[in-house]
């Protein structure tokens, strides 16, 4: 759901939507995987999923299966789910806990939770073999505001460089301290880019989301990130409403006692490339992880995050139902867009100033794809 007021920096006269092949072509989809998802920092979930040593969950990034875990020393790691012997998947469970080691189900090669090879049956009979030469391959991993980010590239830029415009920017929301209250997965029959573009404008809100539009008027607010991989800004919560909930009332405690007064009457929405949408409200947060499965299919994992006190005594369902309903309205309309774009008569159309962030998102996407 998104934003809002146009700015000279974000709107360019004559901006148009992308050609149809960007939403339907298998070749474009494959190129996106290599140029974008395989080289950039991608959010895979919350660090709170790995509370204890040995805890793990599987994540898929650029077609790679990763074991994201906290090793026996407490260090966060992202290990490729590929045995160094014959390439077998080591782990199939979505989440769980390793006691002390990770063992391949095929020939019992056994690894420490930090990836070191500990046992390789009968390999002592192979001249020159050393277990030091066969640790599990690892992806770079970092934590930002309680979120886990991974990069499967060979020599990724440090997170402090790649995400410099976001480091510290959202600290006032206390995102490291909020807790998950609800998790859901959506399977949307639309290209992942349509989801980003839809989230980046609210021109559609009065027609598609009448309840949302009453709480957050689409002409309110302003953008504070208008170029590059991170885009978005805020919308004003319309009195007498105090939050984006079914009742219009706050669902519980402020997400942070340090939240400035002006932010207690605003909702912030950001697109974070690649693969994340982040919605910040005074009393809760929800985020979306986009996993492109095909040119016309996207898996979306979403969580609602609350102050721990809200989980104890608040009305979390008020927030959950509001966004679940809004989400399903969005998923329906982007699926209709996908169907229309697949027509042989589709041609790029003009963006309005109210769609400035969608146009800015397209420009950055084309830069990543080396089309400019």
Residue frames relative to the residue before (quaternion, step in Angstrom):
aa qw qx qy qz dx dy dz
X 1.0000 0.0000 0.0000 0.0000 0.00 0.00 0.00
X 0.1093 0.9088 -0.4001 0.0458 3.42 -0.41 0.55
X 0.8147 -0.3778 0.3229 0.2987 3.24 -1.47 -0.33
X 0.8691 -0.3760 0.2099 -0.2434 1.98 -1.97 1.45
X 0.8338 -0.1415 0.1208 0.5198 3.55 -0.72 -1.07
X 0.4062 -0.7036 0.5239 0.2558 3.57 -0.98 0.81
X 0.1174 -0.7600 0.6314 0.0992 3.55 -1.27 0.43
X 0.6387 -0.5313 0.3816 0.4053 3.55 -1.19 0.45
X 0.6577 0.5318 -0.3133 0.4318 3.55 1.06 -0.75
X 0.7759 0.3821 -0.1943 0.4628 3.58 1.04 -0.68
X 0.7355 0.3710 -0.2375 0.5148 3.61 1.17 -0.37
X 0.0800 -0.7811 0.6187 0.0244 3.54 -0.88 0.99
X 0.4982 -0.6676 0.4681 0.2950 3.54 -0.77 1.06
X 0.7947 0.2857 -0.2207 0.4880 3.56 -0.90 0.92
X 0.3822 0.7222 -0.4954 0.2948 3.62 1.21 0.16
X 0.0799 -0.8062 0.5861 0.0083 3.55 -0.96 0.93
X 0.5967 -0.5481 0.4433 0.3835 3.52 -1.28 0.38
X 0.6213 -0.5730 0.3926 0.3627 3.56 -1.26 0.38
X 0.5960 -0.5503 0.4360 0.3898 3.61 -1.18 0.45
X 0.6730 -0.5626 0.3192 0.3587 3.55 -1.16 0.66
X 0.6222 0.5748 -0.3623 0.3888 3.62 0.98 -0.73
X 0.5804 0.5875 -0.3847 0.4122 3.61 1.15 -0.43
X 0.7302 0.3996 -0.2280 0.5052 3.59 1.20 -0.39
X 0.7775 0.3624 -0.1658 0.4866 3.59 1.19 -0.39
X 0.6319 0.5904 -0.3251 0.3826 3.59 1.15 -0.52
X 0.4300 -0.6882 0.5258 0.2549 3.58 -0.90 0.94
X 0.6287 0.5376 -0.3411 0.4465 3.59 1.07 -0.67
X 0.6385 0.5003 -0.3225 0.4879 3.60 0.98 -0.79
X 0.6340 0.5406 -0.3251 0.4473 3.58 0.95 -0.89
X 0.6699 0.4910 -0.2960 0.4718 3.60 0.92 -0.90
X 0.6469 0.5151 -0.3175 0.4642 3.58 1.03 -0.78
X 0.6143 0.5477 -0.3408 0.4545 3.59 1.04 -0.75
X 0.6286 0.5472 -0.3372 0.4379 3.55 0.95 -0.86
X 0.7324 0.4330 -0.2442 0.4653 3.58 0.88 -0.93
X 0.7393 0.4351 -0.2461 0.4512 3.60 0.84 -0.92
X 0.7812 0.3360 -0.1602 0.5012 3.58 1.02 -0.77
X 0.7968 0.3502 -0.1966 0.4515 3.56 0.42 -1.20
X 0.6942 0.4708 -0.2849 0.4640 3.61 1.10 -0.56
X 0.7539 0.3905 -0.2127 0.4836 3.61 1.20 -0.14
X 0.7202 0.4267 -0.2422 0.4905 3.62 1.23 -0.27
X 0.5935 -0.5572 0.4471 0.3707 3.53 -1.29 0.43
X 0.0684 -0.8118 0.5790 -0.0307 3.56 -0.79 1.12
X 0.4132 -0.6974 0.5263 0.2566 3.58 -0.93 0.86
X 0.1290 -0.8049 0.5767 0.0540 3.58 -0.96 0.90
X 0.7737 -0.2906 0.1782 0.5340 3.61 1.22 0.06
X 0.6607 -0.5252 0.3893 0.3690 3.51 -1.34 -0.27
X 0.5445 -0.6223 0.4606 0.3225 3.56 -1.10 0.74
X 0.5737 0.6129 -0.3772 0.3911 3.59 1.16 -0.52
X 0.5571 0.5902 -0.3990 0.4267 3.61 1.20 -0.23
X 0.7272 0.3538 -0.2062 0.5509 3.58 1.28 -0.35
X 0.0440 0.8559 -0.5126 0.0513 3.56 0.67 1.10
X 0.8000 0.2490 -0.1102 0.5347 3.59 0.94 -0.88
X 0.6168 -0.5394 0.4200 0.3902 3.53 -1.25 0.45
X 0.7543 0.3250 -0.2770 0.4987 3.53 -0.88 1.03
X 0.5151 0.6314 -0.4263 0.3928 3.61 1.20 -0.29
X 0.0443 0.7990 -0.5979 0.0460 3.56 -1.03 0.80
X 0.0091 -0.7381 0.6667 0.1034 3.51 -1.41 0.14
X 0.4507 -0.6744 0.5131 0.2808 3.55 -1.21 0.48
X 0.0621 -0.7756 0.6278 0.0228 3.54 -1.10 0.77
X 0.2499 -0.7518 0.5921 0.1473 3.54 -1.15 0.68
X 0.0647 0.7839 -0.6102 0.0946 3.56 -0.74 1.12
X 0.8441 -0.0530 -0.0072 0.5336 3.57 -0.72 1.11
X 0.7088 -0.4582 0.2486 0.4752 3.57 1.05 0.77
X 0.5939 0.5598 -0.3626 0.4499 3.58 1.29 -0.01
X 0.3114 -0.7125 0.5962 0.1999 3.56 -1.08 0.78
X 0.0733 -0.8042 0.5898 -0.0021 3.55 -0.75 1.11
X 0.2800 -0.6959 0.6305 0.1993 3.54 -1.17 0.70
X 0.1080 -0.7896 0.6036 0.0231 3.57 -0.39 1.25
X 0.1419 0.8289 -0.5151 0.1657 3.59 -0.49 1.14
X 0.3547 -0.6449 0.6176 0.2773 3.47 -1.44 0.10
X 0.3217 -0.7937 0.4799 0.1906 3.59 -0.43 1.18
X 0.7392 -0.4517 0.2773 0.4155 3.55 -1.29 0.06
X 0.6495 0.4597 -0.3324 0.5064 3.60 1.26 -0.08
X 0.5804 -0.5923 0.3705 0.4184 3.58 1.29 -0.11
X 0.5130 0.6550 -0.4078 0.3761 3.59 1.29 0.02
X 0.4184 -0.6897 0.5312 0.2591 3.57 -1.01 0.81
X 0.0170 0.8006 -0.5973 0.0444 3.54 -0.99 0.87
X 0.1428 -0.7360 0.6511 0.1180 3.53 -1.33 0.43
X 0.0468 -0.8270 0.5586 -0.0417 3.56 -0.30 1.31
X 0.4758 -0.6485 0.5053 0.3126 3.55 -0.97 0.81
X 0.4204 -0.7312 0.4959 0.2069 3.54 -0.90 1.05
X 0.4782 0.6509 -0.4060 0.4276 3.53 0.88 1.09
X 0.3500 -0.7370 0.5378 0.2124 3.60 -0.60 1.12
X 0.4630 -0.6996 0.4794 0.2578 3.58 -1.00 0.83
X 0.5598 0.6029 -0.3929 0.4108 3.61 1.25 -0.08
X 0.8206 -0.0968 0.1108 0.5523 3.58 0.42 -1.26
X 0.6409 -0.6007 0.3047 0.3682 3.55 1.21 0.52
X 0.3901 0.7488 -0.4656 0.2652 3.59 1.23 0.11
X 0.5253 -0.5814 0.5109 0.3536 3.56 -1.19 0.60
X 0.3737 -0.7522 0.5072 0.1929 3.55 -0.84 1.02
X 0.8165 0.1396 0.0191 0.5599 3.51 0.97 -0.95
X 0.1466 -0.8088 0.5666 0.0578 3.57 -0.95 0.93
X 0.5677 0.6080 -0.3883 0.3966 3.60 1.16 -0.40
X 0.5491 -0.6386 0.4242 0.3326 3.57 -0.98 0.80
X 0.7816 -0.0897 0.0999 0.6092 3.57 1.08 -0.75
X 0.2107 0.7737 -0.5804 0.1421 3.55 -1.24 0.42
X 0.4232 -0.6745 0.5320 0.2879 3.53 -1.21 -0.56
X 0.3082 -0.7221 0.5926 0.1800 3.54 -0.93 0.98
X 0.4688 -0.6687 0.4876 0.3087 3.59 -0.91 0.83
X 0.7831 -0.1892 0.1304 0.5779 3.58 0.72 -1.07
X 0.8072 0.1937 -0.0705 0.5531 3.57 1.10 -0.65
X 0.3198 -0.6823 0.6178 0.2248 3.52 -1.44 0.17
X 0.0564 -0.8313 0.5530 -0.0019 3.59 -0.58 1.09
X 0.4496 -0.6759 0.5183 0.2690 3.55 -0.97 0.90
X 0.4215 -0.7318 0.4737 0.2497 3.63 -0.81 0.93
X 0.6148 0.5875 -0.3451 0.3972 3.60 1.23 -0.31
X 0.8313 -0.0282 0.0641 0.5513 3.59 0.53 -1.17
X 0.5577 -0.6923 0.3446 0.3015 3.55 1.25 0.61
X 0.2619 0.6972 -0.6088 0.2732 3.57 0.94 0.72
X 0.1499 -0.8242 0.5461 0.0104 3.54 -0.83 1.06
X 0.1412 -0.8117 0.5667 0.0076 3.53 -0.90 1.07
X 0.4737 -0.6003 0.5513 0.3336 3.54 -1.27 0.46
X 0.6186 -0.5644 0.3887 0.3844 3.59 -1.19 0.39
X 0.6271 0.4857 -0.3611 0.4903 3.62 1.22 -0.05
X 0.6454 -0.5703 0.2939 0.4145 3.58 1.32 0.17
X 0.5038 0.6584 -0.4316 0.3554 3.62 1.21 -0.24
X 0.4153 -0.6766 0.5460 0.2676 3.58 -1.06 0.77
X 0.1748 -0.8161 0.5479 0.0569 3.57 -0.74 1.12
X 0.8098 0.0273 0.0236 0.5856 3.58 1.05 -0.72
X 0.0311 0.7685 -0.6367 0.0553 3.54 -1.05 0.92
X 0.3271 -0.8039 0.4573 0.1942 3.60 0.08 1.27
X 0.8685 0.0897 -0.1287 0.4703 3.52 -1.00 1.08
X 0.4962 0.6589 -0.4478 0.3451 3.59 1.17 0.04
X 0.5111 0.6266 -0.4308 0.4007 3.59 1.23 -0.16
X 0.6189 0.5434 -0.3376 0.4558 3.56 1.26 -0.33
X 0.6145 0.5389 -0.3405 0.4648 3.60 1.29 -0.15
X 0.4283 -0.7272 0.4759 0.2474 3.55 -0.59 1.16
X 0.8388 0.2129 -0.1722 0.4705 3.54 -0.96 0.94
X 0.4870 0.6661 -0.4467 0.3458 3.58 1.24 -0.06
X 0.0014 -0.7801 0.6255 -0.0132 3.57 -1.01 0.88
X 0.4587 -0.6923 0.4831 0.2773 3.58 -0.83 0.96
X 0.5608 0.6100 -0.3887 0.4030 3.59 1.18 -0.44
X 0.6667 0.5270 -0.2950 0.4367 3.58 1.19 -0.53
X 0.7680 0.3751 -0.1705 0.4903 3.61 1.23 -0.25
X 0.1673 0.7597 -0.6076 0.1601 3.59 0.59 1.05
X 0.6066 -0.5176 0.4292 0.4242 3.57 -1.23 0.24
X 0.4970 -0.6223 0.5065 0.3305 3.55 -1.10 0.68
X 0.1859 -0.7995 0.5669 0.0701 3.56 -1.03 0.82
X 0.2917 -0.7009 0.6202 0.1975 3.52 -1.26 0.58
X 0.5606 -0.5750 0.4624 0.3760 3.56 -1.21 0.47
X 0.0550 -0.7924 0.6075 0.0032 3.56 -1.07 0.79
X 0.0172 0.7835 -0.6199 0.0388 3.57 -1.10 0.74
X 0.2921 -0.7274 0.5894 0.1957 3.54 -1.29 0.37
X 0.0007 0.7772 -0.6281 0.0371 3.55 -0.99 0.95
X 0.8511 -0.1182 0.0440 0.5097 3.57 -0.68 1.17
X 0.7359 -0.4151 0.2252 0.4852 3.59 1.02 0.82
X 0.6152 0.5146 -0.3488 0.4849 3.60 1.29 -0.05
X 0.3313 -0.7258 0.5693 0.1985 3.57 -1.16 0.68
X 0.1024 -0.7898 0.6047 0.0089 3.54 -0.90 1.04
X 0.0679 -0.7908 0.6073 0.0356 3.58 -1.01 0.79
X 0.1196 -0.7568 0.6377 0.0790 3.51 -1.30 0.45
X 0.2368 -0.8113 0.5231 0.1098 3.59 -0.55 1.17
X 0.4395 0.7006 -0.4569 0.3274 3.61 1.25 0.13
X 0.6342 -0.5688 0.3782 0.3622 3.56 -1.24 0.42
X 0.8048 0.0269 0.0180 0.5927 3.60 0.89 -0.92
X 0.0375 -0.8559 0.5157 0.0126 3.59 0.47 1.17
X 0.5476 -0.5676 0.4936 0.3664 3.53 -1.26 0.48
X 0.5662 -0.5876 0.4358 0.3797 3.61 -1.03 0.65
X 0.5892 -0.5898 0.4138 0.3657 3.57 -1.06 0.71
X 0.6271 0.5538 -0.3409 0.4287 3.59 1.04 -0.69
X 0.6633 0.4561 -0.2942 0.5152 3.57 1.23 -0.43
X 0.7094 0.4810 -0.2648 0.4419 3.55 0.76 -1.09
X 0.7841 0.2690 -0.1331 0.5432 3.59 1.04 -0.76
X 0.1991 0.8373 -0.4957 0.1163 3.58 1.17 0.49
X 0.6777 0.5056 -0.3096 0.4351 3.62 0.99 -0.74
X 0.7029 0.4290 -0.2702 0.4988 3.59 1.25 -0.24
X 0.5276 0.6427 -0.4202 0.3634 3.59 1.16 -0.47
X 0.8411 0.1177 -0.1332 0.5109 3.58 -0.65 1.16
X 0.5246 0.6849 -0.4007 0.3084 3.59 1.19 -0.41
X 0.7841 0.3010 -0.1446 0.5232 3.59 1.03 -0.78
X 0.2749 0.8084 -0.4885 0.1799 3.59 1.23 0.33
X 0.6179 0.5839 -0.3498 0.3935 3.60 1.05 -0.71
X 0.6426 0.5377 -0.3299 0.4348 3.61 1.18 -0.37
X 0.3614 -0.7705 0.4706 0.2328 3.60 1.23 -0.10
X 0.1521 0.8547 -0.4877 0.0924 3.58 1.05 0.73
X 0.6019 0.5738 -0.3684 0.4157 3.60 1.11 -0.48
X 0.7345 0.4558 -0.2234 0.4503 3.57 1.16 -0.57
X 0.5514 0.6074 -0.4132 0.3953 3.61 1.20 -0.15
X 0.2875 -0.7697 0.5551 0.1297 3.56 -1.22 0.55
X 0.5391 -0.6415 0.4452 0.3156 3.56 -1.11 0.71
X 0.1367 -0.8027 0.5777 0.0567 3.55 -0.95 0.96
X 0.7958 0.0160 -0.0006 0.6053 3.58 1.23 -0.33
X 0.0519 -0.7880 0.6135 0.0042 3.56 -1.08 0.79
X 0.0450 0.7989 -0.5958 0.0686 3.57 -0.93 0.89
X 0.2312 -0.7467 0.6063 0.1459 3.56 -1.25 0.52
X 0.1376 -0.7772 0.6115 0.0564 3.55 -0.94 0.96
X 0.1878 -0.7492 0.6238 0.1197 3.56 -1.08 0.74
X 0.0515 -0.8394 0.5397 -0.0389 3.55 -0.25 1.31
X 0.3120 -0.7591 0.5464 0.1673 3.57 -0.84 1.01
X 0.5380 0.5620 -0.4381 0.4503 3.51 0.49 1.29
X 0.5999 -0.5646 0.4355 0.3628 3.53 -1.24 0.49
X 0.5908 -0.6242 0.3881 0.3327 3.57 -0.99 0.85
X 0.6271 0.5542 -0.3458 0.4243 3.59 1.07 -0.65
X 0.6009 0.5568 -0.3643 0.4429 3.60 1.07 -0.61
X 0.6268 0.5345 -0.3330 0.4589 3.58 1.09 -0.66
X 0.6385 0.5068 -0.3167 0.4850 3.58 1.02 -0.78
X 0.6899 0.4899 -0.2911 0.4464 3.56 0.81 -0.99
X 0.6392 0.5234 -0.3166 0.4661 3.59 1.03 -0.77
X 0.6665 0.5115 -0.2939 0.4558 3.57 0.97 -0.91
X 0.6856 0.5357 -0.2665 0.4146 3.56 1.15 -0.68
X 0.7692 0.2361 -0.1802 0.5658 3.60 1.21 0.06
X 0.2324 -0.7738 0.5746 0.1307 3.54 -1.21 0.60
X 0.2812 0.7619 -0.5266 0.2513 3.56 1.17 0.51
X 0.6793 0.4984 -0.2766 0.4622 3.56 1.14 -0.68
X 0.4940 0.7303 -0.4045 0.2427 3.59 1.19 -0.46
X 0.6590 0.5090 -0.3613 0.4196 3.69 0.75 -0.79
X 0.7111 0.4453 -0.2638 0.4758 3.60 1.01 -0.76
X 0.7656 0.3822 -0.1960 0.4789 3.58 0.89 -0.94
X 0.8070 0.1836 -0.0562 0.5585 3.59 1.02 -0.83
X 0.0692 -0.8413 0.5328 0.0597 3.66 0.47 1.04
X 0.6487 0.5071 -0.3356 0.4576 3.61 1.00 -0.70
X 0.6265 0.5293 -0.3224 0.4726 3.57 1.01 -0.85
X 0.6816 0.5184 -0.2929 0.4253 3.58 0.88 -0.97
X 0.6145 0.5366 -0.3580 0.4541 3.58 1.13 -0.51
X 0.6990 0.4536 -0.2605 0.4877 3.58 1.06 -0.75
X 0.7962 0.1288 -0.0196 0.5908 3.57 0.98 -0.93
X 0.2334 -0.8034 0.5314 0.1330 3.62 0.07 1.24
X 0.5005 -0.7136 0.4018 0.2809 3.56 -0.75 1.05
X 0.6702 0.4863 -0.3170 0.4625 3.62 1.16 -0.33
X 0.5597 0.6121 -0.3930 0.3970 3.59 1.24 0.01
X 0.7476 0.4588 -0.2890 0.3835 3.52 -1.33 0.23
X 0.2236 -0.7520 0.6059 0.1318 3.51 -1.38 -0.18
X 0.4497 -0.6669 0.5235 0.2811 3.53 -1.26 0.46
X 0.1508 -0.7907 0.5831 0.1101 3.56 -1.10 0.65
X 0.7120 0.2513 -0.2269 0.6151 3.58 1.31 -0.01
X 0.0032 0.8708 -0.4859 0.0754 3.58 -0.27 1.24
X 0.7686 0.2083 -0.1602 0.5833 3.61 1.23 -0.02
X 0.7323 0.4424 -0.3059 0.4176 3.55 -1.19 0.58
X 0.7750 -0.3946 0.2476 0.4270 3.59 -1.27 -0.29
X 0.7456 0.3158 -0.1842 0.5571 3.60 1.22 -0.39
X 0.0267 0.8237 -0.5579 0.0975 3.55 -0.57 1.21
X 0.4799 0.6890 -0.4786 0.2566 3.56 -1.15 0.55
X 0.0629 -0.7799 0.6217 0.0363 3.49 -1.37 -0.26
X 0.6112 -0.5886 0.4037 0.3420 3.56 -1.20 -0.40
X 0.1990 -0.7074 0.6562 0.1715 3.49 -1.46 0.24
X 0.4544 -0.6830 0.5047 0.2687 3.55 -1.12 0.70
X 0.3734 -0.6939 0.5697 0.2334 3.56 -1.00 0.88
X 0.3618 -0.7803 0.4779 0.1785 3.55 -0.60 1.19
X 0.4285 -0.6859 0.5219 0.2711 3.62 -0.76 1.01
X 0.5647 -0.1316 -0.8111 -0.0770 1.56 -2.19 1.21
X 0.3933 0.7239 -0.4835 0.2958 3.61 1.26 0.16
X 0.2070 -0.7871 0.5705 0.1106 3.56 -1.14 0.67
X 0.7954 0.0499 -0.0559 0.6014 3.57 1.28 -0.08
X 0.5314 -0.5978 0.4917 0.3441 3.56 -1.33 0.24
X 0.3292 0.7096 -0.5397 0.3112 3.54 0.22 1.37
X 0.6855 -0.4706 0.3430 0.4370 3.57 -1.26 0.18
X 0.7235 0.4202 -0.2400 0.4922 3.58 1.00 -0.80
X 0.4477 -0.6708 0.4627 0.3681 3.56 1.19 -0.56
X 0.6157 0.5318 -0.3360 0.4746 3.56 1.33 -0.06
X 0.6087 -0.5290 0.4315 0.4042 3.56 -1.23 0.42
X 0.4100 -0.7347 0.4878 0.2327 3.55 -0.97 0.85
X 0.8031 -0.1243 0.0825 0.5769 3.59 1.25 -0.12
X 0.8279 -0.2032 0.1879 0.4879 3.52 -1.23 -0.68
X 0.5792 -0.5335 0.4760 0.3916 3.57 -1.20 0.50
X 0.5302 -0.6436 0.4271 0.3497 3.58 -0.96 0.71
X 0.7916 0.0407 -0.0392 0.6085 3.58 1.23 -0.41
X 0.4610 -0.6731 0.5030 0.2852 3.58 -0.96 0.82
X 0.6522 0.5191 -0.3033 0.4617 3.59 1.24 -0.40
X 0.4152 0.7189 -0.4755 0.2910 3.59 1.23 0.03
X 0.4467 -0.7029 0.4800 0.2757 3.63 -0.69 1.04
X 0.6687 -0.5359 0.3418 0.3857 3.56 -1.17 0.62
X 0.6767 0.5035 -0.3186 0.4325 3.61 0.86 -0.90
X 0.6701 0.5013 -0.3011 0.4572 3.59 1.10 -0.66
X 0.5707 0.5857 -0.3869 0.4261 3.58 1.24 -0.14
X 0.7181 0.3513 -0.2311 0.5545 3.57 1.34 0.00
X 0.6566 0.4772 -0.3046 0.4984 3.55 1.24 0.47
X 0.1832 -0.7199 0.6487 0.1653 3.52 -1.37 0.31
X 0.2098 -0.7884 0.5718 0.0859 3.56 -0.89 0.99
X 0.0661 -0.7970 0.6004 0.0018 3.55 -1.02 0.88
X 0.0053 0.8189 -0.5705 0.0633 3.56 -0.72 1.13
X 0.2482 -0.6956 0.6478 0.1866 3.52 -1.22 0.68
X 0.1015 -0.7955 0.5973 -0.0015 3.54 -0.83 1.07
X 0.2349 -0.8101 0.5268 0.1048 3.56 -0.32 1.26
X 0.6739 -0.3292 -0.6569 -0.0765 1.46 -1.84 1.67
X 0.8269 0.3735 -0.2045 0.3673 3.54 -1.16 0.54
X 0.7396 0.3857 -0.2466 0.4934 3.65 1.12 0.21
X 0.0832 -0.7375 0.6685 0.0479 3.52 -1.16 0.83
X 0.1022 -0.8236 0.5579 -0.0030 3.58 -0.80 1.02
X 0.0728 -0.7980 0.5982 -0.0113 3.57 -0.74 1.15
X 0.0931 -0.8173 0.5685 -0.0137 3.56 -0.66 1.19
X 0.0287 -0.7896 0.6124 -0.0259 3.57 -0.74 1.11
X 0.6754 -0.5109 0.3196 0.4251 3.62 -1.11 0.37
X 0.8106 0.2795 -0.1052 0.5038 3.58 1.04 -0.79
X 0.8019 0.0582 -0.0745 0.5899 3.61 1.22 0.06
X 0.2657 -0.7261 0.6148 0.1555 3.51 -1.38 0.32
X 0.0473 0.7585 -0.6463 -0.0690 3.54 -1.16 0.47
X 0.1058 -0.7941 0.5982 0.0213 3.52 -1.12 0.75
X 0.2484 -0.7607 0.5914 0.0992 3.51 -1.32 0.53
X 0.1520 -0.7581 0.6285 0.0847 3.56 -0.97 0.90
X 0.2028 -0.8031 0.5542 0.0821 3.57 -0.60 1.18
X 0.0620 -0.7874 0.6133 -0.0042 3.55 -0.82 1.09
X 0.2532 -0.7876 0.5406 0.1530 3.63 -0.18 1.21
X 0.1709 -0.8048 0.5648 0.0643 3.59 -0.76 1.07
X 0.7700 -0.0550 0.0731 0.6315 3.58 1.16 -0.65
X 0.6969 -0.4526 0.3075 0.4636 3.63 -1.15 0.18
X 0.7983 0.2538 -0.1245 0.5318 3.59 1.08 -0.67
X 0.7102 0.3939 -0.2676 0.5185 3.58 1.12 0.56
X 0.0040 -0.7976 0.6007 -0.0557 3.55 -0.88 1.05
X 0.2536 -0.7343 0.6112 0.1511 3.56 -0.96 0.92
X 0.1021 -0.8008 0.5899 0.0200 3.57 -0.83 1.01
X 0.1299 -0.7625 0.6317 0.0508 3.55 -0.80 1.09
X 0.0041 -0.8262 0.5612 -0.0495 3.58 -0.72 1.05
X 0.0697 -0.7769 0.6245 0.0400 3.54 -1.16 0.71
X 0.2743 -0.6998 0.6351 0.1783 3.52 -1.31 0.61
X 0.1351 -0.8054 0.5768 0.0198 3.57 -0.80 1.10
X 0.0697 -0.8096 0.5823 -0.0236 3.56 -0.95 0.96
X 0.5870 -0.4906 0.4893 0.4187 3.51 -1.35 0.21
X 0.5851 -0.6054 0.3937 0.3689 3.65 -0.91 0.78
X 0.6255 0.5414 -0.3479 0.4412 3.62 1.05 -0.68
X 0.6221 0.5353 -0.3443 0.4559 3.59 1.08 -0.65
X 0.6379 0.5239 -0.3308 0.4574 3.58 1.01 -0.74
X 0.6576 0.5111 -0.3071 0.4604 3.58 1.15 -0.57
X 0.8599 0.0565 0.0332 0.5063 3.59 0.79 -0.94
X 0.5625 0.6243 -0.3872 0.3794 3.61 1.21 0.06
X 0.5055 -0.6173 0.5092 0.3226 3.53 -1.37 -0.03
X 0.0943 -0.8480 0.5199 0.0406 3.58 0.45 1.23
X 0.5946 0.5931 -0.3689 0.3983 3.58 1.08 -0.64
X 0.5617 0.6064 -0.3793 0.4159 3.58 1.17 -0.57
X 0.7011 0.4319 -0.2519 0.5084 3.60 1.02 -0.81
X 0.6405 0.5439 -0.3297 0.4304 3.57 0.94 -0.88
X 0.6932 0.4807 -0.2860 0.4545 3.58 0.81 -0.98
X 0.6081 0.5672 -0.3565 0.4258 3.59 1.02 -0.80
X 0.7638 0.3787 -0.2200 0.4741 3.57 0.75 -1.01
X 0.5873 0.5496 -0.3944 0.4445 3.59 1.04 -0.52
X 0.6485 0.4991 -0.3151 0.4806 3.59 1.00 -0.79
X 0.6597 0.5023 -0.3063 0.4676 3.58 0.92 -0.90
X 0.6302 0.5456 -0.3268 0.4454 3.57 0.96 -0.88
X 0.6978 0.4801 -0.2865 0.4479 3.57 0.79 -1.00
X 0.5956 0.5305 -0.3613 0.4830 3.58 1.14 -0.52
X 0.6550 0.5017 -0.3078 0.4738 3.58 1.00 -0.83
X 0.6585 0.5135 -0.3271 0.4423 3.59 0.84 -0.94
X 0.6378 0.5308 -0.3339 0.4473 3.59 0.97 -0.79
X 0.7237 0.4497 -0.2801 0.4423 3.58 0.74 -0.99
X 0.6521 0.4816 -0.3466 0.4719 3.64 0.99 -0.59
X 0.5850 0.5420 -0.3779 0.4703 3.60 1.13 -0.46
X 0.6372 0.5007 -0.3243 0.4880 3.58 1.06 -0.71
X 0.6188 0.5272 -0.3390 0.4735 3.59 1.06 -0.69
X 0.6290 0.5400 -0.3323 0.4497 3.59 0.96 -0.84
X 0.6611 0.5069 -0.3049 0.4616 3.56 0.92 -0.89
X 0.6789 0.4940 -0.2959 0.4554 3.58 0.95 -0.85
X 0.6508 0.5252 -0.3155 0.4485 3.57 0.99 -0.85
X 0.6273 0.5510 -0.3317 0.4392 3.59 1.14 -0.59
X 0.5049 0.6543 -0.4220 0.3726 3.60 1.25 -0.18
X 0.5203 -0.6385 0.4678 0.3206 3.57 -1.08 0.69
X 0.6690 0.4891 -0.2980 0.4738 3.59 1.24 -0.28
X 0.4504 0.6734 -0.4759 0.3424 3.61 1.21 -0.01
X 0.0399 0.7541 -0.6551 0.0237 3.55 -1.14 0.76
X 0.6256 -0.5456 0.3807 0.4075 3.63 -1.08 0.58
X 0.1922 -0.7843 0.5837 0.0856 3.55 -1.05 0.88
X 0.6032 -0.6050 0.3859 0.3482 3.60 -1.20 0.41
X 0.3693 -0.6771 0.5919 0.2341 3.54 -1.16 0.72
X 0.3347 -0.6991 0.5890 0.2285 3.57 -1.21 0.58
X 0.6746 -0.4703 0.3527 0.4465 3.62 -1.21 0.17
X 0.6307 0.5334 -0.3367 0.4520 3.63 1.15 -0.52
X 0.6906 0.4047 -0.2729 0.5337 3.57 1.31 -0.05
X 0.2114 0.8397 -0.4811 0.1366 3.55 1.22 0.53
X 0.6802 0.4824 -0.3110 0.4560 3.59 0.97 -0.75
X 0.5831 0.5466 -0.3795 0.4660 3.59 1.10 -0.55
X 0.6577 0.4953 -0.3019 0.4806 3.57 0.97 -0.84
X 0.6478 0.5082 -0.3173 0.4706 3.60 0.98 -0.81
X 0.6209 0.5298 -0.3388 0.4679 3.58 1.06 -0.76
X 0.6420 0.5238 -0.3248 0.4561 3.59 0.92 -0.87
X 0.6481 0.5278 -0.3291 0.4395 3.60 0.92 -0.86
X 0.6763 0.4745 -0.3075 0.4721 3.57 0.88 -0.85
X 0.6076 0.5532 -0.3429 0.4552 3.58 1.02 -0.80
X 0.6800 0.4885 -0.2933 0.4615 3.60 0.85 -0.94
X 0.6050 0.5339 -0.3552 0.4719 3.60 1.10 -0.59
X 0.6562 0.5058 -0.3105 0.4660 3.58 0.95 -0.88
X 0.7063 0.4388 -0.2447 0.4987 3.56 1.08 -0.75
X 0.4083 -0.7443 0.4384 0.2953 3.60 1.35 0.10
X 0.3866 0.7103 -0.4887 0.3275 3.53 0.96 0.95
X 0.7166 0.3720 -0.2563 0.5314 3.60 1.25 0.04
